[in-house]
């Protein structure tokens, strides 16, 4: 069983920054894509960013240029650096591990429990 644990959420002012962390257990981390999703109140869960097993990245249009996903395979960690935060970024953010190398050719096998990010003045 792979377990994912998110941390780093909190309250931040518009224009501020947060760094989310996801600690992953199990050997699946290095060979599979990892991603971040978010779910705002009243909205469906949406894909924010992914990091493939070969080092390429995907970002939703709404976060391009502001968010950066990275991973440290040696530490079984994946991160989401969020800059220039906007109130519309407010959501619960979830770490996800995919069944394959790319999010568009595989499914999410494991989810973290989520961490709340609130952007407000």
Backbone as CSV, one residue per row, in Angstrom:
resi,resn,N_x,N_y,N_z,CA_x,CA_y,CA_z,C_x,C_y,C_z
1,UNK,0.826,-1.188,0.000,0.000,0.000,0.000,0.869,1.250,0.000
2,UNK,0.570,2.174,-0.916,1.232,3.464,-0.974,0.417,4.447,-0.153
3,UNK,1.092,5.225,0.667,0.443,6.256,1.454,1.020,7.616,1.099
4,UNK,0.143,8.608,0.958,0.527,9.966,0.626,0.051,10.896,1.730
5,UNK,0.942,11.750,2.213,0.616,12.677,3.285,1.032,14.076,2.870
6,UNK,0.044,14.982,2.752,0.315,16.364,2.367,0.562,17.233,3.592
7,UNK,1.312,18.313,3.384,1.526,19.311,4.417,1.859,20.639,3.751
8,UNK,1.808,21.716,4.513,2.208,23.019,4.017,1.084,23.982,3.719
9,UNK,-0.153,23.540,3.828,-1.269,24.428,3.586,-1.424,25.445,4.697
10,UNK,-2.265,26.440,4.443,-2.506,27.466,5.432,-3.172,28.677,4.831
11,UNK,-3.159,29.760,5.583,-3.742,31.030,5.170,-2.646,31.957,4.670
12,UNK,-2.858,32.537,3.497,-1.884,33.447,2.914,-2.617,34.583,2.214
13,UNK,-1.998,35.754,2.182,-2.587,36.905,1.507,-2.432,36.805,-0.001
14,UNK,-3.327,37.435,-0.756,-3.155,37.469,-2.205,-1.776,38.000,-2.584
15,UNK,-1.154,37.351,-3.566,0.190,37.704,-3.972,1.273,36.974,-3.215
16,UNK,0.904,36.272,-2.170,1.863,35.537,-1.369,2.189,34.180,-1.950
17,UNK,2.976,33.424,-1.196,3.457,32.126,-1.655,3.284,31.066,-0.583
18,UNK,3.111,29.838,-1.022,3.097,28.666,-0.165,3.794,27.532,-0.894
19,UNK,4.368,26.630,-0.129,4.971,25.431,-0.684,4.318,24.215,-0.046
20,UNK,3.634,23.433,-0.854,3.021,22.206,-0.385,3.987,21.042,-0.561
21,UNK,3.949,20.124,0.384,4.791,18.942,0.333,3.929,17.697,0.407
22,UNK,4.373,16.654,-0.257,3.702,15.364,-0.223,4.748,14.296,0.021
23,UNK,4.611,13.594,1.120,5.501,12.489,1.447,4.845,11.187,1.014
24,UNK,5.557,10.414,0.212,5.027,9.181,-0.344,5.800,7.987,0.165
25,UNK,5.084,6.972,0.572,5.700,5.711,0.959,5.554,4.715,-0.178
26,UNK,6.446,3.739,-0.226,6.373,2.713,-1.242,7.241,3.002,-2.454
27,UNK,7.645,1.968,-3.145,8.550,2.094,-4.282,7.884,2.622,-5.540
28,UNK,6.580,2.735,-5.571,5.873,3.205,-6.753,6.196,4.659,-7.076
29,UNK,6.632,5.425,-6.098,6.841,6.854,-6.281,7.798,7.172,-7.421
30,UNK,8.925,6.511,-7.497,9.952,6.853,-8.474,9.553,6.527,-9.905
31,UNK,8.771,5.496,-10.117,8.448,5.037,-11.453,7.108,5.476,-12.008
32,UNK,6.366,6.262,-11.268,5.027,6.679,-11.681,4.868,8.189,-11.601
33,UNK,3.933,8.701,-12.393,3.633,10.127,-12.346,3.015,10.501,-11.003
34,UNK,3.302,11.713,-10.568,2.712,12.279,-9.374,2.004,13.569,-9.758
35,UNK,0.979,13.916,-9.004,0.235,15.115,-9.337,-0.385,15.791,-8.140
36,UNK,-0.859,16.995,-8.388,-1.610,17.761,-7.411,-2.969,18.111,-8.001
37,UNK,-4.007,17.864,-7.241,-5.366,18.265,-7.567,-5.848,19.260,-6.523
38,UNK,-6.929,19.953,-6.842,-7.552,20.812,-5.849,-9.061,20.783,-6.023
39,UNK,-9.761,21.060,-4.942,-11.210,21.104,-4.969,-11.683,22.281,-4.135
40,UNK,-12.320,23.234,-4.792,-12.885,24.394,-4.130,-14.333,24.110,-3.760
41,UNK,-14.882,24.844,-2.796,-16.279,24.625,-2.406,-17.228,24.741,-3.593
42,UNK,-18.101,23.758,-3.749,-19.079,23.775,-4.816,-18.548,23.434,-6.192
43,UNK,-17.289,23.045,-6.301,-16.693,22.728,-7.588,-16.128,21.315,-7.582
44,UNK,-15.965,20.763,-8.777,-15.377,19.438,-8.907,-13.870,19.500,-8.688
45,UNK,-13.323,18.376,-8.299,-11.883,18.288,-8.150,-11.218,18.447,-9.513
46,UNK,-10.181,19.282,-9.592,-9.517,19.551,-10.849,-8.019,19.303,-10.742
47,UNK,-7.433,18.918,-11.865,-5.998,18.684,-11.923,-5.261,20.010,-11.973
48,UNK,-4.260,20.162,-11.128,-3.454,21.374,-11.061,-2.127,21.200,-11.788
49,UNK,-1.411,20.136,-11.482,-0.089,19.913,-12.059,0.297,18.455,-11.912
50,UNK,1.132,17.971,-12.832,1.688,16.624,-12.744,3.172,16.650,-13.065
51,UNK,3.873,15.667,-12.525,5.288,15.457,-12.790,5.435,13.997,-13.185
52,UNK,5.852,13.760,-14.421,5.941,12.396,-14.920,7.181,11.701,-14.387
53,UNK,7.233,10.398,-14.609,8.389,9.623,-14.173,9.638,9.939,-14.970
54,UNK,9.485,10.593,-16.140,10.616,10.953,-16.984,11.007,12.418,-16.870
55,UNK,10.377,13.151,-15.972,10.802,14.504,-15.680,10.079,15.619,-16.405
56,UNK,9.010,15.323,-17.123,8.226,16.375,-17.755,7.097,16.808,-16.830
57,UNK,6.557,17.992,-17.090,5.554,18.574,-16.212,4.359,19.081,-16.998
58,UNK,3.212,19.056,-16.335,1.983,19.586,-16.895,1.376,20.547,-15.887
59,UNK,0.804,21.650,-16.392,0.125,22.609,-15.540,-1.206,22.994,-16.147
60,UNK,-2.190,23.143,-15.292,-3.451,23.705,-15.732,-3.239,25.155,-16.159
61,UNK,-4.027,25.607,-17.131,-3.868,26.969,-17.629,-3.997,28.010,-16.515
62,UNK,-4.824,27.731,-15.535,-5.085,28.690,-14.479,-3.889,28.927,-13.562
63,UNK,-2.909,28.022,-13.582,-1.763,28.154,-12.678,-0.436,28.274,-13.404
64,UNK,-0.433,28.211,-14.725,0.813,28.316,-15.479,1.520,29.632,-15.181
65,UNK,2.818,29.546,-14.965,3.613,30.721,-14.659,3.624,31.104,-13.206
66,UNK,2.750,30.484,-12.397,2.675,30.806,-10.977,3.048,29.627,-10.083
67,UNK,2.698,28.416,-10.512,2.955,27.215,-9.716,4.076,26.407,-10.355
68,UNK,4.836,25.710,-9.527,5.896,24.834,-9.996,5.847,23.517,-9.232
69,UNK,5.753,22.410,-9.965,5.783,21.099,-9.343,7.197,20.542,-9.443
70,UNK,7.635,19.866,-8.406,8.944,19.242,-8.404,8.874,17.965,-7.583
71,UNK,9.871,17.115,-7.748,9.907,15.881,-6.969,11.339,15.513,-6.648
72,UNK,11.503,14.878,-5.511,12.785,14.380,-5.059,12.606,12.886,-4.851
73,UNK,13.018,12.103,-5.841,12.808,10.663,-5.783,13.576,10.009,-4.639
74,UNK,14.754,10.535,-4.334,15.563,9.964,-3.263,14.863,10.076,-1.914
75,UNK,14.081,11.130,-1.742,13.372,11.356,-0.489,11.902,10.967,-0.558
76,UNK,11.455,10.481,-1.717,10.046,10.148,-1.915,9.142,11.328,-1.583
77,UNK,9.498,12.491,-2.116,8.750,13.711,-1.867,8.358,14.369,-3.186
78,UNK,7.201,14.988,-3.200,6.776,15.823,-4.311,6.297,17.146,-3.731
79,UNK,6.563,18.238,-4.440,6.282,19.568,-3.932,5.462,20.363,-4.935
80,UNK,4.752,21.340,-4.423,4.063,22.309,-5.262,4.362,23.693,-4.714
81,UNK,5.219,24.434,-5.420,5.521,25.807,-5.057,4.481,26.706,-5.693
82,UNK,3.765,27.455,-4.884,2.682,28.303,-5.353,3.042,29.757,-5.088
83,UNK,3.205,30.522,-6.154,3.528,31.937,-6.066,2.393,32.770,-6.640
84,UNK,2.409,34.051,-6.324,1.395,34.986,-6.820,-0.008,34.443,-6.607
85,UNK,-0.273,33.986,-5.415,-1.538,33.333,-5.123,-2.713,34.302,-5.229
86,UNK,-3.828,33.774,-5.704,-5.054,34.522,-5.886,-6.159,33.913,-5.028
87,UNK,-7.181,34.690,-4.678,-8.292,34.118,-3.912,-8.920,32.902,-4.587
88,UNK,-8.930,32.867,-5.911,-9.500,31.739,-6.640,-8.687,30.463,-6.491
89,UNK,-7.485,30.558,-5.938,-6.686,29.371,-5.652,-7.115,28.678,-4.363
90,UNK,-8.003,29.295,-3.613,-8.473,28.709,-2.366,-9.151,27.369,-2.632
91,UNK,-8.674,26.332,-1.977,-9.193,24.981,-2.190,-8.484,24.029,-1.244
92,UNK,-8.998,22.812,-1.185,-8.266,21.722,-0.571,-7.393,21.104,-1.652
93,UNK,-6.114,20.984,-1.386,-5.167,20.450,-2.348,-4.814,19.013,-1.988
94,UNK,-4.851,18.145,-3.002,-4.620,16.721,-2.811,-3.427,16.248,-3.623
95,UNK,-2.578,15.488,-3.014,-1.501,14.805,-3.703,-2.037,13.505,-4.296
96,UNK,-1.544,13.122,-5.476,-2.015,11.921,-6.147,-0.857,11.167,-6.778
97,UNK,-0.936,9.851,-6.727,0.020,8.971,-7.385,-0.709,8.198,-8.473
98,UNK,-0.156,8.187,-9.686,-0.786,7.560,-10.827,-0.310,6.128,-11.030
99,UNK,-1.105,5.383,-11.792,-0.777,3.992,-12.069,0.295,3.838,-13.126
100,UNK,0.567,4.892,-13.906,1.543,4.844,-14.969,2.431,6.071,-14.991
101,UNK,3.147,6.242,-16.097,4.143,7.304,-16.194,3.550,8.675,-16.478
102,UNK,2.356,8.741,-17.067,1.740,9.993,-17.476,0.290,10.042,-17.028
103,UNK,-0.147,11.223,-16.632,-1.505,11.338,-16.118,-2.559,11.080,-17.193
104,UNK,-2.242,11.397,-18.447,-3.223,11.264,-19.510,-3.322,9.851,-20.074
105,UNK,-2.478,8.957,-19.639,-2.535,7.561,-20.075,-2.733,6.596,-18.911
106,UNK,-3.040,7.111,-17.736,-3.210,6.268,-16.568,-4.230,6.888,-15.626
107,UNK,-4.456,6.229,-14.519,-5.416,6.697,-13.538,-4.732,6.926,-12.196
108,UNK,-5.416,7.642,-11.321,-4.909,7.845,-9.972,-5.147,6.589,-9.153
109,UNK,-4.077,6.047,-8.605,-4.178,4.877,-7.750,-4.274,5.228,-6.275
110,UNK,-3.642,6.338,-5.873,-3.584,6.702,-4.468,-3.792,8.195,-4.304
111,UNK,-4.520,8.559,-3.256,-4.787,9.950,-2.907,-4.293,10.250,-1.499
112,UNK,-3.817,11.474,-1.311,-3.566,11.960,0.032,-4.858,12.446,0.659
113,UNK,-4.783,12.844,1.917,-5.980,13.259,2.644,-6.365,14.712,2.381
114,UNK,-5.473,15.489,1.798,-5.751,16.870,1.468,-5.215,17.855,2.490
115,UNK,-4.868,19.047,2.018,-4.444,20.134,2.884,-5.109,21.424,2.402
116,UNK,-5.629,22.196,3.335,-6.396,23.394,3.004,-5.470,24.560,2.689
117,UNK,-5.736,25.227,1.568,-5.063,26.465,1.195,-6.118,27.551,1.084
118,UNK,-5.950,28.611,1.854,-6.881,29.724,1.832,-6.124,30.996,1.490
119,UNK,-6.547,31.673,0.425,-5.925,32.915,-0.019,-6.912,34.038,0.234
120,UNK,-6.607,34.881,1.200,-7.528,35.937,1.596,-6.768,37.042,2.306
121,UNK,-7.244,38.266,2.140,-6.668,39.398,2.849,-7.395,39.670,4.151
